[in-house]
Amino acid sequence: MYVLVAGTGYTGARVLARLPSGDAVGLSRSALDTPHPFHVIDFDTLDRLPITLPDRYAVLYTCPPGPDGDERLGRFLASLRPAPDRFVYISTTGVYGDCEGATVDEATPVNPSGPLSRPRVAAEKRLGAWAADNGCDLVILRAPGIYGPGRLGLERLREGGSYVAENEASPGNRIHVEDLASCCIAALDAAVPAGIYNVGDGDHRSATWFAGEVARQAGLPAPHTISRAQAKKEFSPTRFAFLAASRVVDVTKMRDVLGVEPRRPEDGIRDSL
């Protein structure tokens, strides 16, 4: 099926690169060096698309909510005429909020607690209503922290940045960007059931452990660690809230239904370096 990739940043560009060049088009704020058809657009002022949409197509939407909530998404949806057969949206596991270390799956109620997760929940609800009204299959991929080439935190390690001590650190949830791209490709398949999918590598060792493994493989000194109380004083509110939120994300459905087997973080770090 023809695919419209809206947002060709870190993840979207990788998905676009895997799609047949004659059956996909990219849309983004910035130009992308790609053999695929591509258009530079401003999602914040969009009123119509620069292309004619086919009768049947699918959409992958990777853009985060704008400063005005999900109005960026609303403008994009209004431009889709006709509506797509399938819409794949990358959301965040942050919608579950702080679960004090409990395991969450797709049936766990959302409980957003921060400025980054609340707009995602609003976007999910808006998309659900829109998809129902337009007879569109909706797939929501709830992703944790995305890592990969250029996103290993090497600069923080080189600069001696601090991390919460391992004995006080929260469980970690992450996914390699290429594995997330694989989830997107699978979700675009019309044979895959619509619905919500938690995605991740299924490895819940902490962000502190991850930083230590990056340092080991990169030949850097082990990360400097501090107490959680000290971290609350030193870290930005956004970073501290992200690290303090504690949950274990179950990705069984991703493995069983999307058919994606994610790489171990040790392998993902090696691949990224």
Secondary structure, 3 states (H helix, E strand, C coil): CEEEEECCCCCHHHHHHHCCHHHEEEEECCCCCCCCCEEECCCCCCCCCCCCCCCCEEEEECCCCECCECHHHHHHHHCCCCCCCEEEEEEEHHHHCCCCCCEECCCCCCCCCCCCCHHHHHHHHHHHHHHHHHCCEEEEEEECEEEECCECCHHHHHCCCEEECHHHCCCCCEEEHHHHHHHHHHHHCCCCCCEEEECCCCCCCCHHHHHHHHHHHHCCCCCEEECHHHHHHHCCHHHHHHHHCCCEECCHHHHHHHCCCCCCHHHHHHHHC
